[in-house]
Amino acid sequence: MPMPMTWPAPAELPENVPWYTHRGSKILRSGDVGAIVRYYREFHRLTQTQLSEKICVDRTYVSHWETRSRRLDSIANRIALADKLGIPYASLGIADAGQQDHAEMLASGDSVVRLSRTAREGGRAADALRELDQLLRALERRACNGKAIRADMVLLAAARAEIGVALGDLLPEAHLKTAAQWTGSGVNVLASLEGEPNLSAHSLRMHGNELRKAGDLHCAVRELRRAVEISPDLGGRATASLLLARAASEQGNTVMFDQCIKQCRQAIEQDPSIFNFFINPFSLREVELRGFLLTDRIKGAERVASRVVVAGEASPTWRVIERVTMTQFYLAVGEMKAAESELRAAIFGAQELGLPHQVERAVRLAENAHLDDLVRMGKAAIEEMSDPL
């Protein structure tokens, strides 16, 4: 029978080096049969004779392995030895199918998350979910089976956050709490890990924004403030500040809104290269315009609306969001024809991208302005997006 061995926990192993183990300051490389056998024997306080009797081989084999005067090249023999010792195959340089699949998953996981983010930011949130589905299922299985290592948990946190943000685009307002639950689960995974400042800050930013969309403004402001505080780079702090500005304006907090916009502008002036999906002239104008409208400052809104920004700088999603906000502005200043034109284009764009939340924003504006044709158009779009066929 194989002898049970207390194998070092993942935290005790050198980072990024699979199946290495320590004995004092000495590192034993996987596949080094002699070193592994010696370490195993000394760990269990066995003589060479005692070990040879346990694994049913002549003592000289143990001696030759430890002195490396005899090799053990056969994969079948290495598997047999690993079975008798009760240690992982990988410690003797053998990767089974499951281990190989896991290694490949980790190697490609970051790319999958990046591709899904690119798809979502390009207005293809449904494609983003499809990209993440298989990866998430594999990571969740490892976590449920107690096999997850640190790299799995980091990847799991990133995948959960991205799924939450994609759902935030695809779900109607009544179900946006689900999106916030997903981003929150990513934040919770990272809370148990140290040394991931960039991912932690990113997850907090996304979670705070989904909480805002779900209507939980108090918690949204709390999480976005934390994101500003812990973001290790200028771009991250600027992004968190812009998202915090949106939440502050919805709270009616004029002072916080103005401070956050000022911080964003200062960051862009300091380093224009920080532009990303959230931080760019187009998104900054939309957030400012909506904020001035929500804090009842029409003069400021007029000044922002007159600012010329190239639409090519924005993603398709931001263009739809901006059209709805421009409708809100035109209605506030009494320009009904311009409002109707923007609203029609916004509904078309939101329906094409599958953004029910933006259609619902548009419908509310149409109802308030008594634009009955656009109300019917928007409600028909929502119904079509909710039809599973």
Salt bridges, closest charged atoms under 4 A:
ASP32 OD2 - ARG68 NH2 2.85
GLU42 OE1 - ARG23 NH2 2.74
GLU42 OE2 - ARG38 NH1 3.89
GLU66 OE1 - ARG38 NH2 3.70
GLU66 OE2 - ARG41 NE 2.72
ASP73 OD1 - ARG71 NH2 3.13
ASP127 OD2 - ARG124 NH1 3.06
ASP127 OD1 - ARG130 NH2 2.26
ASP133 OD2 - ARG137 NE 3.00
GLU140 OE2 - ARG160 NE 3.05
ASP152 OD1 - HIS102 NE2 2.73
ASP152 OD2 - ARG142 NE 3.04
GLU162 OE2 - ARG117 NE 2.93
GLU162 OE1 - ARG120 NH2 3.15
GLU162 OE2 - HIS202 NE2 3.13
ASP169 OD1 - LYS213 NZ 3.93
GLU173 OE2 - HIS357 ND1 3.09
GLU173 OE1 - ARG364 NH1 2.80
GLU196 OE2 - ARG150 NH2 3.34
GLU210 OE2 - LYS213 NZ 3.39
GLU223 OE1 - ARG222 NE 3.30
GLU223 OE1 - ARG226 NH1 3.14
GLU250 OE2 - ARG212 NH1 2.56
GLU250 OE2 - ARG290 NH1 3.92
ASP258 OD1 - ARG297 NH2 3.02
GLU286 OE2 - ARG290 NH2 2.98
GLU288 OE2 - ARG265 NH2 2.49
GLU288 OE2 - ARG307 NH2 3.04
GLU322 OE2 - ARG285 NH2 2.42
GLU340 OE2 - ARG344 NH2 3.48
GLU342 OE1 - ARG323 NH1 3.12
GLU367 OE2 - LYS379 NZ 3.62
ASP373 OD1 - ARG376 NH2 2.34
